Amino acid sequence: MTILSRRFREASKTVAVVVPLSLQETLTPEEQISLRHLVHFLGRYDKYMVAPQSLAVDYPGFAIKRFPDRFFG
């Protein structure tokens, strides 16, 4: 059992948190709360926002990945 445990401890995964956005200009109050909780509890992971190309968004601590607007509702 020790060998198996050691093997799993040595393996590492890269984790990223991805937040998809819509074409809306602002976040709802509920979305703002969710984002604050995400930063608080998952802040140590890489964080990305997936956003439409036309949406002006900049949120500290998040990298922005943009895609054509047609992929967003």
mmJSON file of the N, C-alpha and C atoms, coordinates in Angstrom:
{"data_MODEL":{"atom_site":{
"group_PDB":["ATOM","ATOM","ATOM","ATOM","ATOM","ATOM","ATOM","ATOM","ATOM","ATOM","ATOM","ATOM","ATOM","ATOM","ATOM","ATOM","ATOM","ATOM","ATOM","ATOM","ATOM","ATOM","ATOM","ATOM","ATOM","ATOM","ATOM","ATOM","ATOM","ATOM","ATOM","ATOM","ATOM","ATOM","ATOM","ATOM","ATOM","ATOM","ATOM","ATOM","ATOM","ATOM","ATOM","ATOM","ATOM","ATOM","ATOM","ATOM","ATOM","ATOM","ATOM","ATOM","ATOM","ATOM","ATOM","ATOM","ATOM","ATOM","ATOM","ATOM","ATOM","ATOM","ATOM","ATOM","ATOM","ATOM","ATOM","ATOM","ATOM","ATOM","ATOM","ATOM","ATOM","ATOM","ATOM","ATOM","ATOM","ATOM","ATOM","ATOM","ATOM","ATOM","ATOM","ATOM","ATOM","ATOM","ATOM","ATOM","ATOM","ATOM","ATOM","ATOM","ATOM","ATOM","ATOM","ATOM","ATOM","ATOM","ATOM","ATOM","ATOM","ATOM","ATOM","ATOM","ATOM","ATOM","ATOM","ATOM","ATOM","ATOM","ATOM","ATOM","ATOM","ATOM","ATOM","ATOM","ATOM","ATOM","ATOM","ATOM","ATOM","ATOM","ATOM","ATOM","ATOM","ATOM","ATOM","ATOM","ATOM","ATOM","ATOM","ATOM","ATOM","ATOM","ATOM","ATOM","ATOM","ATOM","ATOM","ATOM","ATOM","ATOM","ATOM","ATOM","ATOM","ATOM","ATOM","ATOM","ATOM","ATOM","ATOM","ATOM","ATOM","ATOM","ATOM","ATOM","ATOM","ATOM","ATOM","ATOM","ATOM","ATOM","ATOM","ATOM","ATOM","ATOM","ATOM","ATOM","ATOM","ATOM","ATOM","ATOM","ATOM","ATOM","ATOM","ATOM","ATOM","ATOM","ATOM","ATOM","ATOM","ATOM","ATOM","ATOM","ATOM","ATOM","ATOM","ATOM","ATOM","ATOM","ATOM","ATOM","ATOM","ATOM","ATOM","ATOM","ATOM","ATOM","ATOM","ATOM","ATOM","ATOM","ATOM","ATOM","ATOM","ATOM","ATOM","ATOM","ATOM","ATOM","ATOM","ATOM","ATOM","ATOM","ATOM","ATOM","ATOM","ATOM","ATOM"],
"id":[1,2,3,4,5,6,7,8,9,10,11,12,13,14,15,16,17,18,19,20,21,22,23,24,25,26,27,28,29,30,31,32,33,34,35,36,37,38,39,40,41,42,43,44,45,46,47,48,49,50,51,52,53,54,55,56,57,58,59,60,61,62,63,64,65,66,67,68,69,70,71,72,73,74,75,76,77,78,79,80,81,82,83,84,85,86,87,88,89,90,91,92,93,94,95,96,97,98,99,100,101,102,103,104,105,106,107,108,109,110,111,112,113,114,115,116,117,118,119,120,121,122,123,124,125,126,127,128,129,130,131,132,133,134,135,136,137,138,139,140,141,142,143,144,145,146,147,148,149,150,151,152,153,154,155,156,157,158,159,160,161,162,163,164,165,166,167,168,169,170,171,172,173,174,175,176,177,178,179,180,181,182,183,184,185,186,187,188,189,190,191,192,193,194,195,196,197,198,199,200,201,202,203,204,205,206,207,208,209,210,211,212,213,214,215,216,217,218,219],
"type_symbol":["N","C","C","N","C","C","N","C","C","N","C","C","N","C","C","N","C","C","N","C","C","N","C","C","N","C","C","N","C","C","N","C","C","N","C","C","N","C","C","N","C","C","N","C","C","N","C","C","N","C","C","N","C","C","N","C","C","N","C","C","N","C","C","N","C","C","N","C","C","N","C","C","N","C","C","N","C","C","N","C","C","N","C","C","N","C","C","N","C","C","N","C","C","N","C","C","N","C","C","N","C","C","N","C","C","N","C","C","N","C","C","N","C","C","N","C","C","N","C","C","N","C","C","N","C","C","N","C","C","N","C","C","N","C","C","N","C","C","N","C","C","N","C","C","N","C","C","N","C","C","N","C","C","N","C","C","N","C","C","N","C","C","N","C","C","N","C","C","N","C","C","N","C","C","N","C","C","N","C","C","N","C","C","N","C","C","N","C","C","N","C","C","N","C","C","N","C","C","N","C","C","N","C","C","N","C","C","N","C","C","N","C","C","N","C","C","N","C","C"],
"label_atom_id":["N","CA","C","N","CA","C","N","CA","C","N","CA","C","N","CA","C","N","CA","C","N","CA","C","N","CA","C","N","CA","C","N","CA","C","N","CA","C","N","CA","C","N","CA","C","N","CA","C","N","CA","C","N","CA","C","N","CA","C","N","CA","C","N","CA","C","N","CA","C","N","CA","C","N","CA","C","N","CA","C","N","CA","C","N","CA","C","N","CA","C","N","CA","C","N","CA","C","N","CA","C","N","CA","C","N","CA","C","N","CA","C","N","CA","C","N","CA","C","N","CA","C","N","CA","C","N","CA","C","N","CA","C","N","CA","C","N","CA","C","N","CA","C","N","CA","C","N","CA","C","N","CA","C","N","CA","C","N","CA","C","N","CA","C","N","CA","C","N","CA","C","N","CA","C","N","CA","C","N","CA","C","N","CA","C","N","CA","C","N","CA","C","N","CA","C","N","CA","C","N","CA","C","N","CA","C","N","CA","C","N","CA","C","N","CA","C","N","CA","C","N","CA","C","N","CA","C","N","CA","C","N","CA","C","N","CA","C","N","CA","C","N","CA","C","N","CA","C","N","CA","C","N","CA","C"],
"label_alt_id":[null,null,null,null,null,null,null,null,null,null,null,null,null,null,null,null,null,null,null,null,null,null,null,null,null,null,null,null,null,null,null,null,null,null,null,null,null,null,null,null,null,null,null,null,null,null,null,null,null,null,null,null,null,null,null,null,null,null,null,null,null,null,null,null,null,null,null,null,null,null,null,null,null,null,null,null,null,null,null,null,null,null,null,null,null,null,null,null,null,null,null,null,null,null,null,null,null,null,null,null,null,null,null,null,null,null,null,null,null,null,null,null,null,null,null,null,null,null,null,null,null,null,null,null,null,null,null,null,null,null,null,null,null,null,null,null,null,null,null,null,null,null,null,null,null,null,null,null,null,null,null,null,null,null,null,null,null,null,null,null,null,null,null,null,null,null,null,null,null,null,null,null,null,null,null,null,null,null,null,null,null,null,null,null,null,null,null,null,null,null,null,null,null,null,null,null,null,null,null,null,null,null,null,null,null,null,null,null,null,null,null,null,null,null,null,null,null,null,null],
"label_comp_id":["MET","MET","MET","THR","THR","THR","ILE","ILE","ILE","LEU","LEU","LEU","SER","SER","SER","ARG","ARG","ARG","ARG","ARG","ARG","PHE","PHE","PHE","ARG","ARG","ARG","GLU","GLU","GLU","ALA","ALA","ALA","SER","SER","SER","LYS","LYS","LYS","THR","THR","THR","VAL","VAL","VAL","ALA","ALA","ALA","VAL","VAL","VAL","VAL","VAL","VAL","VAL","VAL","VAL","PRO","PRO","PRO","LEU","LEU","LEU","SER","SER","SER","LEU","LEU","LEU","GLN","GLN","GLN","GLU","GLU","GLU","THR","THR","THR","LEU","LEU","LEU","THR","THR","THR","PRO","PRO","PRO","GLU","GLU","GLU","GLU","GLU","GLU","GLN","GLN","GLN","ILE","ILE","ILE","SER","SER","SER","LEU","LEU","LEU","ARG","ARG","ARG","HIS","HIS","HIS","LEU","LEU","LEU","VAL","VAL","VAL","HIS","HIS","HIS","PHE","PHE","PHE","LEU","LEU","LEU","GLY","GLY","GLY","ARG","ARG","ARG","TYR","TYR","TYR","ASP","ASP","ASP","LYS","LYS","LYS","TYR","TYR","TYR","MET","MET","MET","VAL","VAL","VAL","ALA","ALA","ALA","PRO","PRO","PRO","GLN","GLN","GLN","SER","SER","SER","LEU","LEU","LEU","ALA","ALA","ALA","VAL","VAL","VAL","ASP","ASP","ASP","TYR","TYR","TYR","PRO","PRO","PRO","GLY","GLY","GLY","PHE","PHE","PHE","ALA","ALA","ALA","ILE","ILE","ILE","LYS","LYS","LYS","ARG","ARG","ARG","PHE","PHE","PHE","PRO","PRO","PRO","ASP","ASP","ASP","ARG","ARG","ARG","PHE","PHE","PHE","PHE","PHE","PHE","GLY","GLY","GLY"],
"label_asym_id":["A","A","A","A","A","A","A","A","A","A","A","A","A","A","A","A","A","A","A","A","A","A","A","A","A","A","A","A","A","A","A","A","A","A","A","A","A","A","A","A","A","A","A","A","A","A","A","A","A","A","A","A","A","A","A","A","A","A","A","A","A","A","A","A","A","A","A","A","A","A","A","A","A","A","A","A","A","A","A","A","A","A","A","A","A","A","A","A","A","A","A","A","A","A","A","A","A","A","A","A","A","A","A","A","A","A","A","A","A","A","A","A","A","A","A","A","A","A","A","A","A","A","A","A","A","A","A","A","A","A","A","A","A","A","A","A","A","A","A","A","A","A","A","A","A","A","A","A","A","A","A","A","A","A","A","A","A","A","A","A","A","A","A","A","A","A","A","A","A","A","A","A","A","A","A","A","A","A","A","A","A","A","A","A","A","A","A","A","A","A","A","A","A","A","A","A","A","A","A","A","A","A","A","A","A","A","A","A","A","A","A","A","A","A","A","A","A","A","A"],
"label_entity_id":["1","1","1","1","1","1","1","1","1","1","1","1","1","1","1","1","1","1","1","1","1","1","1","1","1","1","1","1","1","1","1","1","1","1","1","1","1","1","1","1","1","1","1","1","1","1","1","1","1","1","1","1","1","1","1","1","1","1","1","1","1","1","1","1","1","1","1","1","1","1","1","1","1","1","1","1","1","1","1","1","1","1","1","1","1","1","1","1","1","1","1","1","1","1","1","1","1","1","1","1","1","1","1","1","1","1","1","1","1","1","1","1","1","1","1","1","1","1","1","1","1","1","1","1","1","1","1","1","1","1","1","1","1","1","1","1","1","1","1","1","1","1","1","1","1","1","1","1","1","1","1","1","1","1","1","1","1","1","1","1","1","1","1","1","1","1","1","1","1","1","1","1","1","1","1","1","1","1","1","1","1","1","1","1","1","1","1","1","1","1","1","1","1","1","1","1","1","1","1","1","1","1","1","1","1","1","1","1","1","1","1","1","1","1","1","1","1","1","1"],
"label_seq_id":[1,1,1,2,2,2,3,3,3,4,4,4,5,5,5,6,6,6,7,7,7,8,8,8,9,9,9,10,10,10,11,11,11,12,12,12,13,13,13,14,14,14,15,15,15,16,16,16,17,17,17,18,18,18,19,19,19,20,20,20,21,21,21,22,22,22,23,23,23,24,24,24,25,25,25,26,26,26,27,27,27,28,28,28,29,29,29,30,30,30,31,31,31,32,32,32,33,33,33,34,34,34,35,35,35,36,36,36,37,37,37,38,38,38,39,39,39,40,40,40,41,41,41,42,42,42,43,43,43,44,44,44,45,45,45,46,46,46,47,47,47,48,48,48,49,49,49,50,50,50,51,51,51,52,52,52,53,53,53,54,54,54,55,55,55,56,56,56,57,57,57,58,58,58,59,59,59,60,60,60,61,61,61,62,62,62,63,63,63,64,64,64,65,65,65,66,66,66,67,67,67,68,68,68,69,69,69,70,70,70,71,71,71,72,72,72,73,73,73],
"pdbx_PDB_ins_code":[null,null,null,null,null,null,null,null,null,null,null,null,null,null,null,null,null,null,null,null,null,null,null,null,null,null,null,null,null,null,null,null,null,null,null,null,null,null,null,null,null,null,null,null,null,null,null,null,null,null,null,null,null,null,null,null,null,null,null,null,null,null,null,null,null,null,null,null,null,null,null,null,null,null,null,null,null,null,null,null,null,null,null,null,null,null,null,null,null,null,null,null,null,null,null,null,null,null,null,null,null,null,null,null,null,null,null,null,null,null,null,null,null,null,null,null,null,null,null,null,null,null,null,null,null,null,null,null,null,null,null,null,null,null,null,null,null,null,null,null,null,null,null,null,null,null,null,null,null,null,null,null,null,null,null,null,null,null,null,null,null,null,null,null,null,null,null,null,null,null,null,null,null,null,null,null,null,null,null,null,null,null,null,null,null,null,null,null,null,null,null,null,null,null,null,null,null,null,null,null,null,null,null,null,null,null,null,null,null,null,null,null,null,null,null,null,null,null,null],
"Cartn_x":[0.819,0.0,0.86,1.984,2.875,3.397,3.747,4.258,3.199,1.977,0.888,0.669,0.669,0.477,1.589,2.81,3.948,3.817,3.399,3.262,2.241,1.126,0.116,0.587,1.353,1.863,2.843,3.608,4.599,3.951,2.835,2.145,1.545,1.676,1.089,0.257,-0.758,-1.62,-1.538,-1.716,-1.829,-3.312,-3.738,-5.151,-5.334,-6.375,-6.744,-8.242,-8.635,-10.044,-10.456,-11.522,-11.989,-13.388,-13.545,-14.836,-15.336,-16.373,-16.921,-17.797,-17.657,-18.478,-19.476,-20.467,-21.433,-21.229,-22.138,-22.034,-22.492,-22.991,-23.453,-22.275,-22.505,-21.45,-21.102,-22.074,-21.826,-22.213,-21.611,-21.951,-23.14,-23.987,-25.096,-24.52,-25.276,-24.784,-24.392,-25.158,-24.835,-23.52,-23.299,-22.046,-20.858,-21.044,-19.971,-19.605,-20.615,-20.359,-19.615,-20.057,-19.4,-17.941,-17.676,-16.306,-15.438,-15.978,-15.228,-14.927,-15.89,-15.675,-14.641,-14.712,-13.736,-12.321,-12.131,-10.807,-10.372,-11.293,-10.954,-10.556,-11.357,-11.141,-10.233,-10.173,-9.377,-8.289,-7.969,-7.029,-5.634,-5.234,-3.863,-3.698,-4.808,-4.747,-4.696,-4.223,-4.286,-5.754,-6.08,-7.465,-7.581,-8.591,-8.834,-10.291,-10.528,-11.874,-11.911,-12.924,-13.139,-14.188,-13.804,-14.664,-14.825,-15.953,-16.129,-15.122,-14.741,-13.767,-14.264,-15.567,-16.105,-16.315,-16.18,-16.455,-15.216,-15.371,-14.278,-14.295,-13.342,-13.288,-11.834,-11.606,-10.28,-10.5,-10.118,-10.317,-8.98,-8.5,-7.188,-7.069,-5.948,-5.688,-6.181,-6.886,-7.398,-6.735,-6.304,-5.879,-7.146,-7.193,-8.377,-8.052,-8.877,-8.776,-9.997,-9.768,-10.871,-11.171,-12.473,-12.952,-13.996,-14.282,-15.293,-16.642,-17.337,-18.624,-19.64,-19.556,-20.569,-20.609,-19.578,-19.547,-20.236,-20.73,-21.304,-22.759,-23.558,-24.981,-25.317],
"Cartn_y":[-1.198,0.0,1.258,1.221,2.38,2.722,1.723,1.964,2.663,2.205,2.808,4.259,4.514,5.879,6.797,6.32,7.127,7.458,6.481,6.701,7.803,7.805,8.825,10.193,10.248,11.533,12.131,11.305,11.812,12.358,11.791,12.277,13.641,14.556,15.876,16.251,17.031,17.517,19.031,19.571,21.008,21.327,22.227,22.575,24.029,24.288,25.656,25.813,26.985,27.31,28.173,27.767,28.487,29.031,30.335,30.996,31.466,30.827,31.285,32.517,33.485,34.692,34.675,35.558,35.692,37.055,37.424,38.72,39.879,39.599,40.651,41.493,42.785,43.72,43.64,43.309,43.304,41.96,41.67,40.46,40.745,39.747,39.883,39.883,40.331,40.269,38.847,37.855,36.461,36.026,36.454,36.121,36.789,38.008,38.703,37.966,37.488,36.713,35.428,34.742,33.497,33.738,34.837,35.159,35.441,36.154,36.402,35.093,34.201,32.897,32.084,32.132,31.417,31.902,33.203,33.76,33.367,33.39,33.058,31.587,30.689,29.267,28.599,29.139,28.511,29.441,30.468,31.489,31.001,29.865,29.385,28.731,28.473,27.857,28.927,28.538,29.439,29.698,30.956,31.322,31.994,31.578,32.114,32.503,33.561,33.905,33.683,32.976,32.763,33.784,34.699,35.84,36.039,36.644,37.024,38.114,38.152,39.154,40.577,40.789,42.154,42.633,41.76,42.128,42.741,43.962,44.624,44.135,43.294,42.753,42.665,43.02,42.884,42.656,41.492,41.178,40.765,41.452,41.145,39.677,39.078,37.697,36.676,37.128,36.228,36.536,35.502,35.658,35.589,36.364,36.392,35.652,34.68,33.96,34.348,34.889,35.41,34.493,34.43,33.64,34.467,34.121,34.87,34.904,36.019,36.232,35.138,34.532,33.541,32.332,32.132,31.009,31.319,32.545,32.966,33.365,33.126,33.453,34.651],
"Cartn_z":[0.0,0.0,0.0,0.66,0.703,-0.684,-1.458,-2.811,-3.653,-3.573,-4.329,-3.904,-2.604,-2.107,-2.581,-2.534,-2.96,-4.449,-5.228,-6.661,-6.943,-6.24,-6.464,-5.992,-4.937,-4.46,-5.45,-6.117,-7.06,-8.323,-8.702,-9.893,-9.586,-10.53,-10.318,-11.534,-11.29,-12.353,-12.373,-13.529,-13.661,-13.717,-12.857,-12.761,-13.153,-13.903,-14.245,-14.039,-13.597,-13.42,-14.606,-15.286,-16.472,-16.202,-16.416,-16.217,-17.581,-18.117,-19.399,-19.188,-20.06,-19.994,-21.147,-21.064,-22.148,-22.797,-23.661,-24.329,-23.444,-22.25,-21.341,-20.864,-20.765,-20.362,-18.882,-18.039,-16.596,-15.988,-14.847,-14.102,-13.191,-13.003,-12.056,-10.642,-9.652,-8.267,-7.85,-8.291,-7.957,-8.599,-9.845,-10.528,-9.847,-9.369,-8.653,-7.369,-6.642,-5.42,-5.764,-6.805,-7.224,-7.582,-8.264,-8.65,-7.428,-6.447,-5.208,-4.482,-4.427,-3.785,-4.549,-5.868,-6.687,-6.36,-6.321,-6.024,-4.615,-3.669,-2.284,-2.136,-2.689,-2.46,-3.489,-4.701,-5.76,-6.283,-5.513,-5.951,-6.265,-5.732,-5.973,-7.34,-8.023,-9.347,-10.433,-11.61,-12.758,-13.073,-13.364,-13.625,-14.991,-15.746,-17.081,-17.223,-17.98,-18.414,-19.916,-20.37,-21.797,-22.206,-23.099,-23.402,-24.906,-25.301,-26.698,-27.07,-28.332,-28.775,-28.559,-28.671,-28.576,-27.141,-26.164,-24.771,-24.119,-23.618,-22.905,-21.465,-21.116,-19.76,-19.323,-18.076,-17.482,-15.997,-15.526,-14.118,-13.538,-12.501,-11.927,-11.52,-11.88,-11.507,-12.51,-13.553,-14.581,-15.919,-16.61,-17.996,-18.845,-19.914,-20.773,-22.069,-22.403,-23.672,-24.492,-25.683,-26.5,-27.688,-27.986,-29.112,-29.857,-31.123,-31.881,-31.156,-31.319,-30.65,-30.954,-32.112,-32.512,-31.573,-30.763,-29.83,-28.496,-28.338,-27.058,-27.231,-26.183,-26.238,-25.404],
"occupancy":[1.0,1.0,1.0,1.0,1.0,1.0,1.0,1.0,1.0,1.0,1.0,1.0,1.0,1.0,1.0,1.0,1.0,1.0,1.0,1.0,1.0,1.0,1.0,1.0,1.0,1.0,1.0,1.0,1.0,1.0,1.0,1.0,1.0,1.0,1.0,1.0,1.0,1.0,1.0,1.0,1.0,1.0,1.0,1.0,1.0,1.0,1.0,1.0,1.0,1.0,1.0,1.0,1.0,1.0,1.0,1.0,1.0,1.0,1.0,1.0,1.0,1.0,1.0,1.0,1.0,1.0,1.0,1.0,1.0,1.0,1.0,1.0,1.0,1.0,1.0,1.0,1.0,1.0,1.0,1.0,1.0,1.0,1.0,1.0,1.0,1.0,1.0,1.0,1.0,1.0,1.0,1.0,1.0,1.0,1.0,1.0,1.0,1.0,1.0,1.0,1.0,1.0,1.0,1.0,1.0,1.0,1.0,1.0,1.0,1.0,1.0,1.0,1.0,1.0,1.0,1.0,1.0,1.0,1.0,1.0,1.0,1.0,1.0,1.0,1.0,1.0,1.0,1.0,1.0,1.0,1.0,1.0,1.0,1.0,1.0,1.0,1.0,1.0,1.0,1.0,1.0,1.0,1.0,1.0,1.0,1.0,1.0,1.0,1.0,1.0,1.0,1.0,1.0,1.0,1.0,1.0,1.0,1.0,1.0,1.0,1.0,1.0,1.0,1.0,1.0,1.0,1.0,1.0,1.0,1.0,1.0,1.0,1.0,1.0,1.0,1.0,1.0,1.0,1.0,1.0,1.0,1.0,1.0,1.0,1.0,1.0,1.0,1.0,1.0,1.0,1.0,1.0,1.0,1.0,1.0,1.0,1.0,1.0,1.0,1.0,1.0,1.0,1.0,1.0,1.0,1.0,1.0,1.0,1.0,1.0,1.0,1.0,1.0,1.0,1.0,1.0,1.0,1.0,1.0],
"B_iso_or_equiv":[0.0,0.0,0.0,0.0,0.0,0.0,0.0,0.0,0.0,0.0,0.0,0.0,0.0,0.0,0.0,0.0,0.0,0.0,0.0,0.0,0.0,0.0,0.0,0.0,0.0,0.0,0.0,0.0,0.0,0.0,0.0,0.0,0.0,0.0,0.0,0.0,0.0,0.0,0.0,0.0,0.0,0.0,0.0,0.0,0.0,0.0,0.0,0.0,0.0,0.0,0.0,0.0,0.0,0.0,0.0,0.0,0.0,0.0,0.0,0.0,0.0,0.0,0.0,0.0,0.0,0.0,0.0,0.0,0.0,0.0,0.0,0.0,0.0,0.0,0.0,0.0,0.0,0.0,0.0,0.0,0.0,0.0,0.0,0.0,0.0,0.0,0.0,0.0,0.0,0.0,0.0,0.0,0.0,0.0,0.0,0.0,0.0,0.0,0.0,0.0,0.0,0.0,0.0,0.0,0.0,0.0,0.0,0.0,0.0,0.0,0.0,0.0,0.0,0.0,0.0,0.0,0.0,0.0,0.0,0.0,0.0,0.0,0.0,0.0,0.0,0.0,0.0,0.0,0.0,0.0,0.0,0.0,0.0,0.0,0.0,0.0,0.0,0.0,0.0,0.0,0.0,0.0,0.0,0.0,0.0,0.0,0.0,0.0,0.0,0.0,0.0,0.0,0.0,0.0,0.0,0.0,0.0,0.0,0.0,0.0,0.0,0.0,0.0,0.0,0.0,0.0,0.0,0.0,0.0,0.0,0.0,0.0,0.0,0.0,0.0,0.0,0.0,0.0,0.0,0.0,0.0,0.0,0.0,0.0,0.0,0.0,0.0,0.0,0.0,0.0,0.0,0.0,0.0,0.0,0.0,0.0,0.0,0.0,0.0,0.0,0.0,0.0,0.0,0.0,0.0,0.0,0.0,0.0,0.0,0.0,0.0,0.0,0.0,0.0,0.0,0.0,0.0,0.0,0.0],
"pdbx_formal_charge":[null,null,null,null,null,null,null,null,null,null,null,null,null,null,null,null,null,null,null,null,null,null,null,null,null,null,null,null,null,null,null,null,null,null,null,null,null,null,null,null,null,null,null,null,null,null,null,null,null,null,null,null,null,null,null,null,null,null,null,null,null,null,null,null,null,null,null,null,null,null,null,null,null,null,null,null,null,null,null,null,null,null,null,null,null,null,null,null,null,null,null,null,null,null,null,null,null,null,null,null,null,null,null,null,null,null,null,null,null,null,null,null,null,null,null,null,null,null,null,null,null,null,null,null,null,null,null,null,null,null,null,null,null,null,null,null,null,null,null,null,null,null,null,null,null,null,null,null,null,null,null,null,null,null,null,null,null,null,null,null,null,null,null,null,null,null,null,null,null,null,null,null,null,null,null,null,null,null,null,null,null,null,null,null,null,null,null,null,null,null,null,null,null,null,null,null,null,null,null,null,null,null,null,null,null,null,null,null,null,null,null,null,null,null,null,null,null,null,null],
"auth_seq_id":[1,1,1,2,2,2,3,3,3,4,4,4,5,5,5,6,6,6,7,7,7,8,8,8,9,9,9,10,10,10,11,11,11,12,12,12,13,13,13,14,14,14,15,15,15,16,16,16,17,17,17,18,18,18,19,19,19,20,20,20,21,21,21,22,22,22,23,23,23,24,24,24,25,25,25,26,26,26,27,27,27,28,28,28,29,29,29,30,30,30,31,31,31,32,32,32,33,33,33,34,34,34,35,35,35,36,36,36,37,37,37,38,38,38,39,39,39,40,40,40,41,41,41,42,42,42,43,43,43,44,44,44,45,45,45,46,46,46,47,47,47,48,48,48,49,49,49,50,50,50,51,51,51,52,52,52,53,53,53,54,54,54,55,55,55,56,56,56,57,57,57,58,58,58,59,59,59,60,60,60,61,61,61,62,62,62,63,63,63,64,64,64,65,65,65,66,66,66,67,67,67,68,68,68,69,69,69,70,70,70,71,71,71,72,72,72,73,73,73],
"auth_comp_id":["MET","MET","MET","THR","THR","THR","ILE","ILE","ILE","LEU","LEU","LEU","SER","SER","SER","ARG","ARG","ARG","ARG","ARG","ARG","PHE","PHE","PHE","ARG","ARG","ARG","GLU","GLU","GLU","ALA","ALA","ALA","SER","SER","SER","LYS","LYS","LYS","THR","THR","THR","VAL","VAL","VAL","ALA","ALA","ALA","VAL","VAL","VAL","VAL","VAL","VAL","VAL","VAL","VAL","PRO","PRO","PRO","LEU","LEU","LEU","SER","SER","SER","LEU","LEU","LEU","GLN","GLN","GLN","GLU","GLU","GLU","THR","THR","THR","LEU","LEU","LEU","THR","THR","THR","PRO","PRO","PRO","GLU","GLU","GLU","GLU","GLU","GLU","GLN","GLN","GLN","ILE","ILE","ILE","SER","SER","SER","LEU","LEU","LEU","ARG","ARG","ARG","HIS","HIS","HIS","LEU","LEU","LEU","VAL","VAL","VAL","HIS","HIS","HIS","PHE","PHE","PHE","LEU","LEU","LEU","GLY","GLY","GLY","ARG","ARG","ARG","TYR","TYR","TYR","ASP","ASP","ASP","LYS","LYS","LYS","TYR","TYR","TYR","MET","MET","MET","VAL","VAL","VAL","ALA","ALA","ALA","PRO","PRO","PRO","GLN","GLN","GLN","SER","SER","SER","LEU","LEU","LEU","ALA","ALA","ALA","VAL","VAL","VAL","ASP","ASP","ASP","TYR","TYR","TYR","PRO","PRO","PRO","GLY","GLY","GLY","PHE","PHE","PHE","ALA","ALA","ALA","ILE","ILE","ILE","LYS","LYS","LYS","ARG","ARG","ARG","PHE","PHE","PHE","PRO","PRO","PRO","ASP","ASP","ASP","ARG","ARG","ARG","PHE","PHE","PHE","PHE","PHE","PHE","GLY","GLY","GLY"],
"auth_asym_id":["A","A","A","A","A","A","A","A","A","A","A","A","A","A","A","A","A","A","A","A","A","A","A","A","A","A","A","A","A","A","A","A","A","A","A","A","A","A","A","A","A","A","A","A","A","A","A","A","A","A","A","A","A","A","A","A","A","A","A","A","A","A","A","A","A","A","A","A","A","A","A","A","A","A","A","A","A","A","A","A","A","A","A","A","A","A","A","A","A","A","A","A","A","A","A","A","A","A","A","A","A","A","A","A","A","A","A","A","A","A","A","A","A","A","A","A","A","A","A","A","A","A","A","A","A","A","A","A","A","A","A","A","A","A","A","A","A","A","A","A","A","A","A","A","A","A","A","A","A","A","A","A","A","A","A","A","A","A","A","A","A","A","A","A","A","A","A","A","A","A","A","A","A","A","A","A","A","A","A","A","A","A","A","A","A","A","A","A","A","A","A","A","A","A","A","A","A","A","A","A","A","A","A","A","A","A","A","A","A","A","A","A","A","A","A","A","A","A","A"],
"auth_atom_id":["N","CA","C","N","CA","C","N","CA","C","N","CA","C","N","CA","C","N","CA","C","N","CA","C","N","CA","C","N","CA","C","N","CA","C","N","CA","C","N","CA","C","N","CA","C","N","CA","C","N","CA","C","N","CA","C","N","CA","C","N","CA","C","N","CA","C","N","CA","C","N","CA","C","N","CA","C","N","CA","C","N","CA","C","N","CA","C","N","CA","C","N","CA","C","N","CA","C","N","CA","C","N","CA","C","N","CA","C","N","CA","C","N","CA","C","N","CA","C","N","CA","C","N","CA","C","N","CA","C","N","CA","C","N","CA","C","N","CA","C","N","CA","C","N","CA","C","N","CA","C","N","CA","C","N","CA","C","N","CA","C","N","CA","C","N","CA","C","N","CA","C","N","CA","C","N","CA","C","N","CA","C","N","CA","C","N","CA","C","N","CA","C","N","CA","C","N","CA","C","N","CA","C","N","CA","C","N","CA","C","N","CA","C","N","CA","C","N","CA","C","N","CA","C","N","CA","C","N","CA","C","N","CA","C","N","CA","C","N","CA","C","N","CA","C","N","CA","C","N","CA","C","N","CA","C"],
"pdbx_PDB_model_num":[1,1,1,1,1,1,1,1,1,1,1,1,1,1,1,1,1,1,1,1,1,1,1,1,1,1,1,1,1,1,1,1,1,1,1,1,1,1,1,1,1,1,1,1,1,1,1,1,1,1,1,1,1,1,1,1,1,1,1,1,1,1,1,1,1,1,1,1,1,1,1,1,1,1,1,1,1,1,1,1,1,1,1,1,1,1,1,1,1,1,1,1,1,1,1,1,1,1,1,1,1,1,1,1,1,1,1,1,1,1,1,1,1,1,1,1,1,1,1,1,1,1,1,1,1,1,1,1,1,1,1,1,1,1,1,1,1,1,1,1,1,1,1,1,1,1,1,1,1,1,1,1,1,1,1,1,1,1,1,1,1,1,1,1,1,1,1,1,1,1,1,1,1,1,1,1,1,1,1,1,1,1,1,1,1,1,1,1,1,1,1,1,1,1,1,1,1,1,1,1,1,1,1,1,1,1,1,1,1,1,1,1,1,1,1,1,1,1,1]
}}}
